[in-house]
Amino acid sequence: MSRNAKIKRATKETDIDLSLEVDGQGKASIDTGVAFLDHMLTLWTVHGFFDLNLKAVGDLDVGAHHTVEDVGICLGKALAQALGDLSGINRYGSVSIPMEDSLARVDLDICNRPYLVYKVKFLTAKIGTFDTELVEEFLRALAVNSGMTLHVQVPYGKNSHHIAEAIFKALGRALDLATQFDPRLKGPLSTKGRL
């Protein structure tokens, strides 16, 4: 059973073409025009063993906000489409990832109950030209459009780049765990019979 999705989304602010394979090999072909976002999504893809092809053209002359948020929207929609009714998957994923001085913890539930808890303090407003506040915007868009409950915490860290890198690696690993099949399950992991 192939779990994949293709999303095409065009607005006055962005034009995005995305394809996702959940059961991939960690292959990334990503060009959003926002180099730091490309780097973070490549980490997410490799560490989650997804395959992601993404091309985004956005109104970067006014900043990266629209592009980052809309990529989160599209990736969330792709996850929801690829996972379908969530039958047979573990549903939960919890991972802590160190990156030198920084530690990130991601706990998530793929459950059609979108929610983001974000407890991260970056030490700088920017990483190069990338606004660190956009990490939260991306994660919120991803959570809302995928239907996942997502908790992201960084209890400590000295380097903003390392903090962001730990977050995206942990997100990839946690999603890999949550999307794996449990052979004991015949439907969704829920006492209600559906999610």
Steps between C-alpha positions, in 0.01 A plus 500: 500500500651826387449799725565806293345833411535784255399853591485797265406833657512840337405831660591861436788450743640156420498224239585160647537157342567219750512122491552283807567129547455398864677165458804640331877484522580853616531652154459877486466734203405831655506855364289758682717802438563510877835325544467439875155346457640274226770389744250428779260309272789293366585403858133415563487285185822311563441432870135404445579275200248688286542593135415863434498693175417865552512808284369828639501847350396772741491875547842504665533871427267558796668232712496124551189486720246408230726240343587330829140493621360380167758222476385390846139504379584288194715252690225460759239438231731248332547306824126491562431384144774235503395353837129478416277372782807426720421128519776283640752770590668543837351851518742625767862602469732639767865577438776704664787601275824666610691733270823590675393758764128474426232245578160487330206286600207431265190313614217457253169328445360454149137515604300763305521730803732778384683684775846647550682543829824687430749553781809622319712807566750589232795709614505704180226654287664373183705206376681665213212675322233259632264631769498247784133581577414328170579159650186531713296622202609199296422255779156650565409479130625140489305396811174667397500365146614147585262468795774416748547600860859620515706589806846648440732582788862611521605494866845641423729610221763762429500516121189594301601295197550194719163556669319511166691200366416292807131590463474393136696179554281411799187580300611266223584215738176541701290499183682192375407318821139621497437404138635144530251216487424281801397152379267461800276782378211435260379862494599826667647492851192639675229381738253690279580291196606802297718807526 
